[in-house]
């Protein structure tokens, strides 16, 4: 339950990081091509790519996992005392 409380914070952080990556890539494209339209397109593509990457990382961290049955270790794996 505690990890679900951190989920909105991580989503907001990922959104702001993706936005900054998009803006940075747009600025680089504008300074290289000297065209605003190209910079906007590159910024949008950069934002979508970064958001997809951050979204996948958050999904991997918070995805529902099946409950594993209690597995007993074999007797050979137990260290003698």
C-alpha positions in Angstrom: 0.0 0.0 0.0 2.8 2.4 0.8 4.3 2.1 -2.7 1.0 3.2 -4.2 1.2 6.5 -2.3 4.4 7.2 -4.2 2.9 6.5 -7.6 1.4 10.0 -8.2 4.6 11.6 -7.2 6.6 9.4 -9.6 4.1 10.1 -12.4 4.4 13.8 -11.9 8.2 13.7 -11.8 8.3 11.5 -14.9 6.0 14.0 -16.7 8.2 17.0 -15.8 11.4 15.1 -16.8 9.8 14.1 -20.1 8.7 17.7 -20.7 12.3 19.0 -20.0 13.7 16.4 -22.4 11.2 17.4 -25.0 12.0 21.1 -24.6 15.7 20.5 -24.6 15.5 18.5 -27.8 13.3 21.1 -29.4 15.8 23.9 -28.5 18.7 21.9 -30.0 16.6 21.3 -33.2 15.7 25.0 -33.4 19.3 26.1 -33.0 20.5 23.6 -35.6 17.8 24.2 -38.3 16.8 27.8 -37.4 13.2 26.8 -38.0 10.5 26.9 -35.3 8.3 24.3 -36.9 11.1 21.7 -36.9 11.9 22.4 -33.3 8.2 21.9 -32.3 8.1 18.6 -34.1 11.3 17.4 -32.5 10.2 18.5 -29.1 6.9 16.6 -29.4 8.7 13.5 -30.6 11.2 13.8 -27.8 8.5 14.3 -25.2 6.5 11.3 -26.4 9.6 9.1 -26.5 10.7 10.2 -23.0 7.2 9.8 -21.6 7.0 6.3 -23.1 10.3 5.3 -21.5 9.4 6.7 -18.1 5.9 5.2 -18.3 7.4 1.8 -19.0 9.8 2.1 -16.1 7.0 3.1 -13.8 4.8 0.3 -15.1 7.6 -2.2 -14.5 8.0 -1.0 -10.9 4.3 -0.9 -9.9 2.7 -3.6 -12.1 0.7 -6.2 -10.3 2.6 -9.4 -9.7 1.1 -12.8 -9.1 1.3 -14.1 -5.5 3.9 -16.8 -5.3 3.1 -19.8 -3.3 5.3 -20.5 -0.3 8.0 -22.7 -1.7 9.9 -24.9 0.6 13.6 -25.1 0.0 15.0 -28.6 -0.7 16.9 -30.2 2.2 20.2 -29.9 0.3 19.9 -26.1 0.1 19.6 -25.7 3.9 22.9 -25.1 5.5 23.9 -27.3 8.4 24.4 -25.6 11.8 
